[in-house]
Amino acid sequence: VARNNPEQLELTGLFNAIATACKAISNTVKRSQLPKSDTLGYQGEVNVQGEDQKKLDVITNDILKRALRFTGQLGVLASEEEDAPVDIVGAMDEKE
């Protein structure tokens, strides 16, 4: 798609990052040996919608943030698992 439409190169990069994150999430769930895993149950906090956060929700949120951060395409990321928008650029600068 990106070869035929260079203007969609950034969007393709984001979709590829999401696909990679989905594979990582799938592998995490497979390795977790559900239902005996520490990935089940509640995290002990509440998300922005007032729902109890589940451990797996928090884990997948972190995986997606990490994958999208390294695309260099996003400045800010919003998620129901975060109280406020996450500054992706600032998080990258702190790591360097």
ABEGO torsion letter per residue (X at the ends): XAAABAAAAAAAAAAAAAAAAAAAAAAAAAAAGOAABAABEBAGBBBAAGBBBBAAAAAAAAAAAAAAAAAGABABBBBAABABBBBAAAAAAAAX
